[in-house]
Amino acid sequence: MAEQPKERLDRINELAKKDRSVGLTPEEKIERQKLREAYLKDFRAGLRDQIEHTQVFDKKGKELTSKKVQKIQREHGWRKD
């Protein structure tokens, strides 16, 4: 069963609170690690997607988007140049 990001984060926080108060069982420590890994994977994917869709311009209108990001945008068909 795949958890929603909000449910996953709530569970991570619940386990953190329990760890500070009474400690975690070995099973809970494994669960916490898996939840953290899944959270970070989703976070990184979202950040990467946001960066890849962003174009940066200076005040004069000159594009400052990195060449690497421009290449990725071209590969996905998001740029016409």
mmCIF file of the N, C-alpha and C atoms, coordinates in Angstrom:
data_MODEL
# 
_entry.id   MODEL 
# 
loop_
_atom_site.group_PDB 
_atom_site.id 
_atom_site.type_symbol 
_atom_site.label_atom_id 
_atom_site.label_alt_id 
_atom_site.label_comp_id 
_atom_site.label_asym_id 
_atom_site.label_entity_id 
_atom_site.label_seq_id 
_atom_site.pdbx_PDB_ins_code 
_atom_site.Cartn_x 
_atom_site.Cartn_y 
_atom_site.Cartn_z 
_atom_site.occupancy 
_atom_site.B_iso_or_equiv 
_atom_site.pdbx_formal_charge 
_atom_site.auth_seq_id 
_atom_site.auth_comp_id 
_atom_site.auth_asym_id 
_atom_site.auth_atom_id 
_atom_site.pdbx_PDB_model_num 
ATOM 1   N N  . MET A 1 1  ? 0.845  -1.188 0.000   1.00 0.00 ? 1  MET A N  1 
ATOM 2   C CA . MET A 1 1  ? 0.000  0.000  0.000   1.00 0.00 ? 1  MET A CA 1 
ATOM 3   C C  . MET A 1 1  ? 0.888  1.249  0.000   1.00 0.00 ? 1  MET A C  1 
ATOM 4   N N  . ALA A 1 2  ? 0.776  2.039  -1.034  1.00 0.00 ? 2  ALA A N  1 
ATOM 5   C CA . ALA A 1 2  ? 1.565  3.268  -1.137  1.00 0.00 ? 2  ALA A CA 1 
ATOM 6   C C  . ALA A 1 2  ? 0.927  4.367  -0.303  1.00 0.00 ? 2  ALA A C  1 
ATOM 7   N N  . GLU A 1 3  ? 1.754  5.006  0.476   1.00 0.00 ? 3  GLU A N  1 
ATOM 8   C CA . GLU A 1 3  ? 1.255  6.090  1.317   1.00 0.00 ? 3  GLU A CA 1 
ATOM 9   C C  . GLU A 1 3  ? 1.332  7.415  0.576   1.00 0.00 ? 3  GLU A C  1 
ATOM 10  N N  . GLN A 1 4  ? 0.426  8.296  0.903   1.00 0.00 ? 4  GLN A N  1 
ATOM 11  C CA . GLN A 1 4  ? 0.454  9.648  0.376   1.00 0.00 ? 4  GLN A CA 1 
ATOM 12  C C  . GLN A 1 4  ? 1.552  10.414 1.101   1.00 0.00 ? 4  GLN A C  1 
ATOM 13  N N  . PRO A 1 5  ? 2.129  11.422 0.443   1.00 0.00 ? 5  PRO A N  1 
ATOM 14  C CA . PRO A 1 5  ? 3.220  12.182 1.089   1.00 0.00 ? 5  PRO A CA 1 
ATOM 15  C C  . PRO A 1 5  ? 2.846  12.724 2.470   1.00 0.00 ? 5  PRO A C  1 
ATOM 16  N N  . LYS A 1 6  ? 1.640  13.224 2.632   1.00 0.00 ? 6  LYS A N  1 
ATOM 17  C CA . LYS A 1 6  ? 1.220  13.777 3.933   1.00 0.00 ? 6  LYS A CA 1 
ATOM 18  C C  . LYS A 1 6  ? 1.177  12.674 4.981   1.00 0.00 ? 6  LYS A C  1 
ATOM 19  N N  . GLU A 1 7  ? 0.608  11.521 4.617   1.00 0.00 ? 7  GLU A N  1 
ATOM 20  C CA . GLU A 1 7  ? 0.532  10.400 5.562   1.00 0.00 ? 7  GLU A CA 1 
ATOM 21  C C  . GLU A 1 7  ? 1.932  9.907  5.926   1.00 0.00 ? 7  GLU A C  1 
ATOM 22  N N  . ARG A 1 8  ? 2.818  9.866  4.931   1.00 0.00 ? 8  ARG A N  1 
ATOM 23  C CA . ARG A 1 8  ? 4.194  9.420  5.167   1.00 0.00 ? 8  ARG A CA 1 
ATOM 24  C C  . ARG A 1 8  ? 4.894  10.369 6.135   1.00 0.00 ? 8  ARG A C  1 
ATOM 25  N N  . LEU A 1 9  ? 4.768  11.661 5.897   1.00 0.00 ? 9  LEU A N  1 
ATOM 26  C CA . LEU A 1 9  ? 5.416  12.639 6.763   1.00 0.00 ? 9  LEU A CA 1 
ATOM 27  C C  . LEU A 1 9  ? 4.818  12.597 8.172   1.00 0.00 ? 9  LEU A C  1 
ATOM 28  N N  . ASP A 1 10 ? 3.515  12.430 8.273   1.00 0.00 ? 10 ASP A N  1 
ATOM 29  C CA . ASP A 1 10 ? 2.882  12.309 9.596   1.00 0.00 ? 10 ASP A CA 1 
ATOM 30  C C  . ASP A 1 10 ? 3.447  11.108 10.356  1.00 0.00 ? 10 ASP A C  1 
ATOM 31  N N  . ARG A 1 11 ? 3.617  9.986  9.649   1.00 0.00 ? 11 ARG A N  1 
ATOM 32  C CA . ARG A 1 11 ? 4.148  8.782  10.297  1.00 0.00 ? 11 ARG A CA 1 
ATOM 33  C C  . ARG A 1 11 ? 5.609  8.991  10.706  1.00 0.00 ? 11 ARG A C  1 
ATOM 34  N N  . ILE A 1 12 ? 6.402  9.638  9.863   1.00 0.00 ? 12 ILE A N  1 
ATOM 35  C CA . ILE A 1 12 ? 7.800  9.933  10.211  1.00 0.00 ? 12 ILE A CA 1 
ATOM 36  C C  . ILE A 1 12 ? 7.845  10.770 11.486  1.00 0.00 ? 12 ILE A C  1 
ATOM 37  N N  . ASN A 1 13 ? 6.998  11.792 11.557  1.00 0.00 ? 13 ASN A N  1 
ATOM 38  C CA . ASN A 1 13 ? 6.956  12.655 12.747  1.00 0.00 ? 13 ASN A CA 1 
ATOM 39  C C  . ASN A 1 13 ? 6.479  11.897 13.978  1.00 0.00 ? 13 ASN A C  1 
ATOM 40  N N  . GLU A 1 14 ? 5.515  11.014 13.782  1.00 0.00 ? 14 GLU A N  1 
ATOM 41  C CA . GLU A 1 14 ? 5.013  10.199 14.892  1.00 0.00 ? 14 GLU A CA 1 
ATOM 42  C C  . GLU A 1 14 ? 6.133  9.309  15.449  1.00 0.00 ? 14 GLU A C  1 
ATOM 43  N N  . LEU A 1 15 ? 6.885  8.692  14.552  1.00 0.00 ? 15 LEU A N  1 
ATOM 44  C CA . LEU A 1 15 ? 7.992  7.840  14.988  1.00 0.00 ? 15 LEU A CA 1 
ATOM 45  C C  . LEU A 1 15 ? 9.101  8.662  15.653  1.00 0.00 ? 15 LEU A C  1 
ATOM 46  N N  . ALA A 1 16 ? 9.364  9.854  15.154  1.00 0.00 ? 16 ALA A N  1 
ATOM 47  C CA . ALA A 1 16 ? 10.381 10.715 15.763  1.00 0.00 ? 16 ALA A CA 1 
ATOM 48  C C  . ALA A 1 16 ? 9.985  11.099 17.182  1.00 0.00 ? 16 ALA A C  1 
ATOM 49  N N  . LYS A 1 17 ? 8.725  11.431 17.352  1.00 0.00 ? 17 LYS A N  1 
ATOM 50  C CA . LYS A 1 17 ? 8.229  11.796 18.692  1.00 0.00 ? 17 LYS A CA 1 
ATOM 51  C C  . LYS A 1 17 ? 8.346  10.610 19.643  1.00 0.00 ? 17 LYS A C  1 
ATOM 52  N N  . LYS A 1 18 ? 7.963  9.437  19.154  1.00 0.00 ? 18 LYS A N  1 
ATOM 53  C CA . LYS A 1 18 ? 8.049  8.243  19.993  1.00 0.00 ? 18 LYS A CA 1 
ATOM 54  C C  . LYS A 1 18 ? 9.508  7.924  20.329  1.00 0.00 ? 18 LYS A C  1 
ATOM 55  N N  . ASP A 1 19 ? 10.404 8.111  19.370  1.00 0.00 ? 19 ASP A N  1 
ATOM 56  C CA . ASP A 1 19 ? 11.819 7.844  19.592  1.00 0.00 ? 19 ASP A CA 1 
ATOM 57  C C  . ASP A 1 19 ? 12.369 8.734  20.696  1.00 0.00 ? 19 ASP A C  1 
ATOM 58  N N  . ARG A 1 20 ? 11.951 10.003 20.702  1.00 0.00 ? 20 ARG A N  1 
ATOM 59  C CA . ARG A 1 20 ? 12.414 10.937 21.741  1.00 0.00 ? 20 ARG A CA 1 
ATOM 60  C C  . ARG A 1 20 ? 11.834 10.603 23.109  1.00 0.00 ? 20 ARG A C  1 
ATOM 61  N N  . SER A 1 21 ? 10.627 10.048 23.145  1.00 0.00 ? 21 SER A N  1 
ATOM 62  C CA . SER A 1 21 ? 9.988  9.813  24.441  1.00 0.00 ? 21 SER A CA 1 
ATOM 63  C C  . SER A 1 21 ? 10.309 8.428  25.022  1.00 0.00 ? 21 SER A C  1 
ATOM 64  N N  . VAL A 1 22 ? 10.063 7.376  24.271  1.00 0.00 ? 22 VAL A N  1 
ATOM 65  C CA . VAL A 1 22 ? 10.247 6.032  24.829  1.00 0.00 ? 22 VAL A CA 1 
ATOM 66  C C  . VAL A 1 22 ? 11.173 5.143  24.013  1.00 0.00 ? 22 VAL A C  1 
ATOM 67  N N  . GLY A 1 23 ? 11.571 5.591  22.828  1.00 0.00 ? 23 GLY A N  1 
ATOM 68  C CA . GLY A 1 23 ? 12.430 4.775  21.969  1.00 0.00 ? 23 GLY A CA 1 
ATOM 69  C C  . GLY A 1 23 ? 11.616 3.966  20.973  1.00 0.00 ? 23 GLY A C  1 
ATOM 70  N N  . LEU A 1 24 ? 12.316 3.422  20.010  1.00 0.00 ? 24 LEU A N  1 
ATOM 71  C CA . LEU A 1 24 ? 11.663 2.650  18.948  1.00 0.00 ? 24 LEU A CA 1 
ATOM 72  C C  . LEU A 1 24 ? 12.106 1.196  18.999  1.00 0.00 ? 24 LEU A C  1 
ATOM 73  N N  . THR A 1 25 ? 11.221 0.314  18.548  1.00 0.00 ? 25 THR A N  1 
ATOM 74  C CA . THR A 1 25 ? 11.570 -1.089 18.396  1.00 0.00 ? 25 THR A CA 1 
ATOM 75  C C  . THR A 1 25 ? 12.435 -1.223 17.139  1.00 0.00 ? 25 THR A C  1 
ATOM 76  N N  . PRO A 1 26 ? 13.156 -2.319 16.990  1.00 0.00 ? 26 PRO A N  1 
ATOM 77  C CA . PRO A 1 26 ? 13.939 -2.514 15.762  1.00 0.00 ? 26 PRO A CA 1 
ATOM 78  C C  . PRO A 1 26 ? 13.082 -2.436 14.491  1.00 0.00 ? 26 PRO A C  1 
ATOM 79  N N  . GLU A 1 27 ? 11.861 -2.956 14.562  1.00 0.00 ? 27 GLU A N  1 
ATOM 80  C CA . GLU A 1 27 ? 10.959 -2.899 13.406  1.00 0.00 ? 27 GLU A CA 1 
ATOM 81  C C  . GLU A 1 27 ? 10.574 -1.459 13.074  1.00 0.00 ? 27 GLU A C  1 
ATOM 82  N N  . GLU A 1 28 ? 10.340 -0.665 14.104  1.00 0.00 ? 28 GLU A N  1 
ATOM 83  C CA . GLU A 1 28 ? 9.985  0.732  13.890  1.00 0.00 ? 28 GLU A CA 1 
ATOM 84  C C  . GLU A 1 28 ? 11.166 1.526  13.326  1.00 0.00 ? 28 GLU A C  1 
ATOM 85  N N  . LYS A 1 29 ? 12.367 1.177  13.738  1.00 0.00 ? 29 LYS A N  1 
ATOM 86  C CA . LYS A 1 29 ? 13.549 1.847  13.194  1.00 0.00 ? 29 LYS A CA 1 
ATOM 87  C C  . LYS A 1 29 ? 13.690 1.551  11.698  1.00 0.00 ? 29 LYS A C  1 
ATOM 88  N N  . ILE A 1 30 ? 13.431 0.313  11.308  1.00 0.00 ? 30 ILE A N  1 
ATOM 89  C CA . ILE A 1 30 ? 13.471 -0.062 9.899   1.00 0.00 ? 30 ILE A CA 1 
ATOM 90  C C  . ILE A 1 30 ? 12.380 0.677  9.128   1.00 0.00 ? 30 ILE A C  1 
ATOM 91  N N  . GLU A 1 31 ? 11.175 0.721  9.703   1.00 0.00 ? 31 GLU A N  1 
ATOM 92  C CA . GLU A 1 31 ? 10.071 1.443  9.063   1.00 0.00 ? 31 GLU A CA 1 
ATOM 93  C C  . GLU A 1 31 ? 10.421 2.916  8.885   1.00 0.00 ? 31 GLU A C  1 
ATOM 94  N N  . ARG A 1 32 ? 10.975 3.519  9.924   1.00 0.00 ? 32 ARG A N  1 
ATOM 95  C CA . ARG A 1 32 ? 11.351 4.935  9.865   1.00 0.00 ? 32 ARG A CA 1 
ATOM 96  C C  . ARG A 1 32 ? 12.375 5.184  8.763   1.00 0.00 ? 32 ARG A C  1 
ATOM 97  N N  . GLN A 1 33 ? 13.368 4.306  8.649   1.00 0.00 ? 33 GLN A N  1 
ATOM 98  C CA . GLN A 1 33 ? 14.387 4.461  7.617   1.00 0.00 ? 33 GLN A CA 1 
ATOM 99  C C  . GLN A 1 33 ? 13.785 4.347  6.223   1.00 0.00 ? 33 GLN A C  1 
ATOM 100 N N  . LYS A 1 34 ? 12.890 3.389  6.015   1.00 0.00 ? 34 LYS A N  1 
ATOM 101 C CA . LYS A 1 34 ? 12.247 3.226  4.709   1.00 0.00 ? 34 LYS A CA 1 
ATOM 102 C C  . LYS A 1 34 ? 11.371 4.431  4.370   1.00 0.00 ? 34 LYS A C  1 
ATOM 103 N N  . LEU A 1 35 ? 10.656 4.956  5.358   1.00 0.00 ? 35 LEU A N  1 
ATOM 104 C CA . LEU A 1 35 ? 9.817  6.135  5.141   1.00 0.00 ? 35 LEU A CA 1 
ATOM 105 C C  . LEU A 1 35 ? 10.675 7.353  4.798   1.00 0.00 ? 35 LEU A C  1 
ATOM 106 N N  . ARG A 1 36 ? 11.781 7.514  5.496   1.00 0.00 ? 36 ARG A N  1 
ATOM 107 C CA . ARG A 1 36 ? 12.685 8.637  5.218   1.00 0.00 ? 36 ARG A CA 1 
ATOM 108 C C  . ARG A 1 36 ? 13.254 8.539  3.808   1.00 0.00 ? 36 ARG A C  1 
ATOM 109 N N  . GLU A 1 37 ? 13.668 7.338  3.411   1.00 0.00 ? 37 GLU A N  1 
ATOM 110 C CA . GLU A 1 37 ? 14.215 7.142  2.068   1.00 0.00 ? 37 GLU A CA 1 
ATOM 111 C C  . GLU A 1 37 ? 13.179 7.467  0.995   1.00 0.00 ? 37 GLU A C  1 
ATOM 112 N N  . ALA A 1 38 ? 11.944 7.013  1.199   1.00 0.00 ? 38 ALA A N  1 
ATOM 113 C CA . ALA A 1 38 ? 10.875 7.290  0.233   1.00 0.00 ? 38 ALA A CA 1 
ATOM 114 C C  . ALA A 1 38 ? 10.574 8.785  0.180   1.00 0.00 ? 38 ALA A C  1 
ATOM 115 N N  . TYR A 1 39 ? 10.556 9.436  1.347   1.00 0.00 ? 39 TYR A N  1 
ATOM 116 C CA . TYR A 1 39 ? 10.314 10.879 1.401   1.00 0.00 ? 39 TYR A CA 1 
ATOM 117 C C  . TYR A 1 39 ? 11.394 11.636 0.643   1.00 0.00 ? 39 TYR A C  1 
ATOM 118 N N  . LEU A 1 40 ? 12.653 11.299 0.888   1.00 0.00 ? 40 LEU A N  1 
ATOM 119 C CA . LEU A 1 40 ? 13.763 11.974 0.212   1.00 0.00 ? 40 LEU A CA 1 
ATOM 120 C C  . LEU A 1 40 ? 13.747 11.718 -1.295  1.00 0.00 ? 40 LEU A C  1 
ATOM 121 N N  . LYS A 1 41 ? 13.393 10.513 -1.695  1.00 0.00 ? 41 LYS A N  1 
ATOM 122 C CA . LYS A 1 41 ? 13.310 10.190 -3.128  1.00 0.00 ? 41 LYS A CA 1 
ATOM 123 C C  . LYS A 1 41 ? 12.262 11.081 -3.803  1.00 0.00 ? 41 LYS A C  1 
ATOM 124 N N  . ASP A 1 42 ? 11.093 11.193 -3.183  1.00 0.00 ? 42 ASP A N  1 
ATOM 125 C CA . ASP A 1 42 ? 10.026 12.045 -3.728  1.00 0.00 ? 42 ASP A CA 1 
ATOM 126 C C  . ASP A 1 42 ? 10.437 13.516 -3.728  1.00 0.00 ? 42 ASP A C  1 
ATOM 127 N N  . PHE A 1 43 ? 11.072 13.957 -2.648  1.00 0.00 ? 43 PHE A N  1 
ATOM 128 C CA . PHE A 1 43 ? 11.503 15.354 -2.545  1.00 0.00 ? 43 PHE A CA 1 
ATOM 129 C C  . PHE A 1 43 ? 12.502 15.687 -3.646  1.00 0.00 ? 43 PHE A C  1 
ATOM 130 N N  . ARG A 1 44 ? 13.492 14.820 -3.820  1.00 0.00 ? 44 ARG A N  1 
ATOM 131 C CA . ARG A 1 44 ? 14.505 15.052 -4.854  1.00 0.00 ? 44 ARG A CA 1 
ATOM 132 C C  . ARG A 1 44 ? 13.903 15.059 -6.254  1.00 0.00 ? 44 ARG A C  1 
ATOM 133 N N  . ALA A 1 45 ? 12.967 14.137 -6.501  1.00 0.00 ? 45 ALA A N  1 
ATOM 134 C CA . ALA A 1 45 ? 12.322 14.084 -7.817  1.00 0.00 ? 45 ALA A CA 1 
ATOM 135 C C  . ALA A 1 45 ? 11.531 15.364 -8.081  1.00 0.00 ? 45 ALA A C  1 
ATOM 136 N N  . GLY A 1 46 ? 10.834 15.855 -7.075  1.00 0.00 ? 46 GLY A N  1 
ATOM 137 C CA . GLY A 1 46 ? 10.071 17.090 -7.225  1.00 0.00 ? 46 GLY A CA 1 
ATOM 138 C C  . GLY A 1 46 ? 10.964 18.288 -7.457  1.00 0.00 ? 46 GLY A C  1 
ATOM 139 N N  . LEU A 1 47 ? 12.062 18.352 -6.724  1.00 0.00 ? 47 LEU A N  1 
ATOM 140 C CA . LEU A 1 47 ? 13.007 19.457 -6.886  1.00 0.00 ? 47 LEU A CA 1 
ATOM 141 C C  . LEU A 1 47 ? 13.650 19.415 -8.267  1.00 0.00 ? 47 LEU A C  1 
ATOM 142 N N  . ARG A 1 48 ? 14.043 18.226 -8.693  1.00 0.00 ? 48 ARG A N  1 
ATOM 143 C CA . ARG A 1 48 ? 14.650 18.073 -10.016 1.00 0.00 ? 48 ARG A CA 1 
ATOM 144 C C  . ARG A 1 48 ? 13.668 18.522 -11.100 1.00 0.00 ? 48 ARG A C  1 
ATOM 145 N N  . ASP A 1 49 ? 12.416 18.099 -10.988 1.00 0.00 ? 49 ASP A N  1 
ATOM 146 C CA . ASP A 1 49 ? 11.396 18.481 -11.957 1.00 0.00 ? 49 ASP A CA 1 
ATOM 147 C C  . ASP A 1 49 ? 11.214 19.997 -11.990 1.00 0.00 ? 49 ASP A C  1 
ATOM 148 N N  . GLN A 1 50 ? 11.186 20.613 -10.822 1.00 0.00 ? 50 GLN A N  1 
ATOM 149 C CA . GLN A 1 50 ? 11.015 22.062 -10.748 1.00 0.00 ? 50 GLN A CA 1 
ATOM 150 C C  . GLN A 1 50 ? 12.200 22.787 -11.396 1.00 0.00 ? 50 GLN A C  1 
ATOM 151 N N  . ILE A 1 51 ? 13.398 22.323 -11.116 1.00 0.00 ? 51 ILE A N  1 
ATOM 152 C CA . ILE A 1 51 ? 14.592 22.951 -11.698 1.00 0.00 ? 51 ILE A CA 1 
ATOM 153 C C  . ILE A 1 51 ? 14.601 22.782 -13.211 1.00 0.00 ? 51 ILE A C  1 
ATOM 154 N N  . GLU A 1 52 ? 14.247 21.595 -13.678 1.00 0.00 ? 52 GLU A N  1 
ATOM 155 C CA . GLU A 1 52 ? 14.270 21.326 -15.110 1.00 0.00 ? 52 GLU A CA 1 
ATOM 156 C C  . GLU A 1 52 ? 13.224 22.134 -15.881 1.00 0.00 ? 52 GLU A C  1 
ATOM 157 N N  . HIS A 1 53 ? 12.189 22.600 -15.214 1.00 0.00 ? 53 HIS A N  1 
ATOM 158 C CA . HIS A 1 53 ? 11.146 23.388 -15.865 1.00 0.00 ? 53 HIS A CA 1 
ATOM 159 C C  . HIS A 1 53 ? 11.355 24.894 -15.719 1.00 0.00 ? 53 HIS A C  1 
ATOM 160 N N  . THR A 1 54 ? 12.422 25.297 -15.054 1.00 0.00 ? 54 THR A N  1 
ATOM 161 C CA . THR A 1 54 ? 12.642 26.709 -14.753 1.00 0.00 ? 54 THR A CA 1 
ATOM 162 C C  . THR A 1 54 ? 13.609 27.348 -15.742 1.00 0.00 ? 54 THR A C  1 
ATOM 163 N N  . GLN A 1 55 ? 13.246 28.540 -16.191 1.00 0.00 ? 55 GLN A N  1 
ATOM 164 C CA . GLN A 1 55 ? 14.152 29.358 -16.987 1.00 0.00 ? 55 GLN A CA 1 
ATOM 165 C C  . GLN A 1 55 ? 14.462 30.609 -16.175 1.00 0.00 ? 55 GLN A C  1 
ATOM 166 N N  . VAL A 1 56 ? 15.742 31.018 -16.194 1.00 0.00 ? 56 VAL A N  1 
ATOM 167 C CA . VAL A 1 56 ? 16.185 32.150 -15.399 1.00 0.00 ? 56 VAL A CA 1 
ATOM 168 C C  . VAL A 1 56 ? 16.600 33.278 -16.349 1.00 0.00 ? 56 VAL A C  1 
ATOM 169 N N  . PHE A 1 57 ? 16.116 34.494 -16.055 1.00 0.00 ? 57 PHE A N  1 
ATOM 170 C CA . PHE A 1 57 ? 16.439 35.668 -16.859 1.00 0.00 ? 57 PHE A CA 1 
ATOM 171 C C  . PHE A 1 57 ? 16.941 36.782 -15.954 1.00 0.00 ? 57 PHE A C  1 
ATOM 172 N N  . ASP A 1 58 ? 17.866 37.613 -16.490 1.00 0.00 ? 58 ASP A N  1 
ATOM 173 C CA . ASP A 1 58 ? 18.291 38.778 -15.729 1.00 0.00 ? 58 ASP A CA 1 
ATOM 174 C C  . ASP A 1 58 ? 17.310 39.922 -15.972 1.00 0.00 ? 58 ASP A C  1 
ATOM 175 N N  . LYS A 1 59 ? 17.579 41.083 -15.377 1.00 0.00 ? 59 LYS A N  1 
ATOM 176 C CA . LYS A 1 59 ? 16.664 42.224 -15.481 1.00 0.00 ? 59 LYS A CA 1 
ATOM 177 C C  . LYS A 1 59 ? 16.525 42.741 -16.904 1.00 0.00 ? 59 LYS A C  1 
ATOM 178 N N  . LYS A 1 60 ? 17.519 42.500 -17.744 1.00 0.00 ? 60 LYS A N  1 
ATOM 179 C CA . LYS A 1 60 ? 17.472 42.977 -19.124 1.00 0.00 ? 60 LYS A CA 1 
ATOM 180 C C  . LYS A 1 60 ? 16.820 41.967 -20.063 1.00 0.00 ? 60 LYS A C  1 
ATOM 181 N N  . GLY A 1 61 ? 16.426 40.816 -19.537 1.00 0.00 ? 61 GLY A N  1 
ATOM 182 C CA . GLY A 1 61 ? 15.762 39.810 -20.354 1.00 0.00 ? 61 GLY A CA 1 
ATOM 183 C C  . GLY A 1 61 ? 16.688 38.762 -20.943 1.00 0.00 ? 61 GLY A C  1 
ATOM 184 N N  . LYS A 1 62 ? 17.967 38.826 -20.590 1.00 0.00 ? 62 LYS A N  1 
ATOM 185 C CA . LYS A 1 62 ? 18.925 37.836 -21.082 1.00 0.00 ? 62 LYS A CA 1 
ATOM 186 C C  . LYS A 1 62 ? 18.774 36.555 -20.270 1.00 0.00 ? 62 LYS A C  1 
ATOM 187 N N  . GLU A 1 63 ? 18.682 35.448 -20.995 1.00 0.00 ? 63 GLU A N  1 
ATOM 188 C CA . GLU A 1 63 ? 18.507 34.175 -20.292 1.00 0.00 ? 63 GLU A CA 1 
ATOM 189 C C  . GLU A 1 63 ? 19.801 33.736 -19.622 1.00 0.00 ? 63 GLU A C  1 
ATOM 190 N N  . LEU A 1 64 ? 19.674 33.294 -18.370 1.00 0.00 ? 64 LEU A N  1 
ATOM 191 C CA . LEU A 1 64 ? 20.817 32.839 -17.585 1.00 0.00 ? 64 LEU A CA 1 
ATOM 192 C C  . LEU A 1 64 ? 20.701 31.358 -17.208 1.00 0.00 ? 64 LEU A C  1 
ATOM 193 N N  . THR A 1 65 ? 19.707 30.673 -17.761 1.00 0.00 ? 65 THR A N  1 
ATOM 194 C CA . THR A 1 65 ? 19.508 29.259 -17.467 1.00 0.00 ? 65 THR A CA 1 
ATOM 195 C C  . THR A 1 65 ? 20.778 28.487 -17.836 1.00 0.00 ? 65 THR A C  1 
ATOM 196 N N  . SER A 1 66 ? 21.191 27.571 -16.962 1.00 0.00 ? 66 SER A N  1 
ATOM 197 C CA . SER A 1 66 ? 22.425 26.825 -17.220 1.00 0.00 ? 66 SER A CA 1 
ATOM 198 C C  . SER A 1 66 ? 22.306 25.999 -18.496 1.00 0.00 ? 66 SER A C  1 
ATOM 199 N N  . LYS A 1 67 ? 23.439 25.755 -19.125 1.00 0.00 ? 67 LYS A N  1 
ATOM 200 C CA . LYS A 1 67 ? 23.480 24.973 -20.369 1.00 0.00 ? 67 LYS A CA 1 
ATOM 201 C C  . LYS A 1 67 ? 22.956 23.556 -20.132 1.00 0.00 ? 67 LYS A C  1 
ATOM 202 N N  . LYS A 1 68 ? 23.272 23.002 -18.982 1.00 0.00 ? 68 LYS A N  1 
ATOM 203 C CA . LYS A 1 68 ? 22.816 21.646 -18.654 1.00 0.00 ? 68 LYS A CA 1 
ATOM 204 C C  . LYS A 1 68 ? 21.291 21.587 -18.594 1.00 0.00 ? 68 LYS A C  1 
ATOM 205 N N  . VAL A 1 69 ? 20.672 22.557 -17.939 1.00 0.00 ? 69 VAL A N  1 
ATOM 206 C CA . VAL A 1 69 ? 19.216 22.594 -17.841 1.00 0.00 ? 69 VAL A CA 1 
ATOM 207 C C  . VAL A 1 69 ? 18.604 22.863 -19.214 1.00 0.00 ? 69 VAL A C  1 
ATOM 208 N N  . GLN A 1 70 ? 19.211 23.740 -19.999 1.00 0.00 ? 70 GLN A N  1 
ATOM 209 C CA . GLN A 1 70 ? 18.718 23.999 -21.350 1.00 0.00 ? 70 GLN A CA 1 
ATOM 210 C C  . GLN A 1 70 ? 18.728 22.722 -22.179 1.00 0.00 ? 70 GLN A C  1 
ATOM 211 N N  . LYS A 1 71 ? 19.791 21.930 -22.049 1.00 0.00 ? 71 LYS A N  1 
ATOM 212 C CA . LYS A 1 71 ? 19.891 20.669 -22.795 1.00 0.00 ? 71 LYS A CA 1 
ATOM 213 C C  . LYS A 1 71 ? 18.766 19.718 -22.386 1.00 0.00 ? 71 LYS A C  1 
ATOM 214 N N  . ILE A 1 72 ? 18.524 19.593 -21.098 1.00 0.00 ? 72 ILE A N  1 
ATOM 215 C CA . ILE A 1 72 ? 17.453 18.722 -20.600 1.00 0.00 ? 72 ILE A CA 1 
ATOM 216 C C  . ILE A 1 72 ? 16.099 19.203 -21.120 1.00 0.00 ? 72 ILE A C  1 
ATOM 217 N N  . GLN A 1 73 ? 15.878 20.507 -21.095 1.00 0.00 ? 73 GLN A N  1 
ATOM 218 C CA . GLN A 1 73 ? 14.621 21.072 -21.575 1.00 0.00 ? 73 GLN A CA 1 
ATOM 219 C C  . GLN A 1 73 ? 14.442 20.776 -23.068 1.00 0.00 ? 73 GLN A C  1 
ATOM 220 N N  . ARG A 1 74 ? 15.498 20.859 -23.841 1.00 0.00 ? 74 ARG A N  1 
ATOM 221 C CA . ARG A 1 74 ? 15.421 20.531 -25.282 1.00 0.00 ? 74 ARG A CA 1 
ATOM 222 C C  . ARG A 1 74 ? 15.089 19.059 -25.489 1.00 0.00 ? 74 ARG A C  1 
ATOM 223 N N  . GLU A 1 75 ? 15.741 18.200 -24.722 1.00 0.00 ? 75 GLU A N  1 
ATOM 224 C CA . GLU A 1 75 ? 15.517 16.759 -24.835 1.00 0.00 ? 75 GLU A CA 1 
ATOM 225 C C  . GLU A 1 75 ? 14.067 16.378 -24.555 1.00 0.00 ? 75 GLU A C  1 
ATOM 226 N N  . HIS A 1 76 ? 13.429 17.120 -23.667 1.00 0.00 ? 76 HIS A N  1 
ATOM 227 C CA . HIS A 1 76 ? 12.028 16.851 -23.342 1.00 0.00 ? 76 HIS A CA 1 
ATOM 228 C C  . HIS A 1 76 ? 11.046 17.618 -24.234 1.00 0.00 ? 76 HIS A C  1 
ATOM 229 N N  . GLY A 1 77 ? 11.583 18.425 -25.132 1.00 0.00 ? 77 GLY A N  1 
ATOM 230 C CA . GLY A 1 77 ? 10.717 19.182 -26.022 1.00 0.00 ? 77 GLY A CA 1 
ATOM 231 C C  . GLY A 1 77 ? 10.076 20.402 -25.387 1.00 0.00 ? 77 GLY A C  1 
ATOM 232 N N  . TRP A 1 78 ? 10.674 20.905 -24.299 1.00 0.00 ? 78 TRP A N  1 
ATOM 233 C CA . TRP A 1 78 ? 10.128 22.055 -23.595 1.00 0.00 ? 78 TRP A CA 1 
ATOM 234 C C  . TRP A 1 78 ? 10.690 23.356 -24.118 1.00 0.00 ? 78 TRP A C  1 
ATOM 235 N N  . ARG A 1 79 ? 11.688 23.283 -24.990 1.00 0.00 ? 79 ARG A N  1 
ATOM 236 C CA . ARG A 1 79 ? 12.299 24.483 -25.572 1.00 0.00 ? 79 ARG A CA 1 
ATOM 237 C C  . ARG A 1 79 ? 12.168 24.397 -27.075 1.00 0.00 ? 79 ARG A C  1 
ATOM 238 N N  . LYS A 1 80 ? 12.048 25.552 -27.696 1.00 0.00 ? 80 LYS A N  1 
ATOM 239 C CA . LYS A 1 80 ? 11.933 25.604 -29.153 1.00 0.00 ? 80 LYS A CA 1 
ATOM 240 C C  . LYS A 1 80 ? 13.220 26.087 -29.811 1.00 0.00 ? 80 LYS A C  1 
ATOM 241 N N  . ASP A 1 81 ? 14.275 26.370 -29.034 1.00 0.00 ? 81 ASP A N  1 
ATOM 242 C CA . ASP A 1 81 ? 15.512 26.882 -29.634 1.00 0.00 ? 81 ASP A CA 1 
ATOM 243 C C  . ASP A 1 81 ? 16.535 25.812 -29.880 1.00 0.00 ? 81 ASP A C  1 
# 
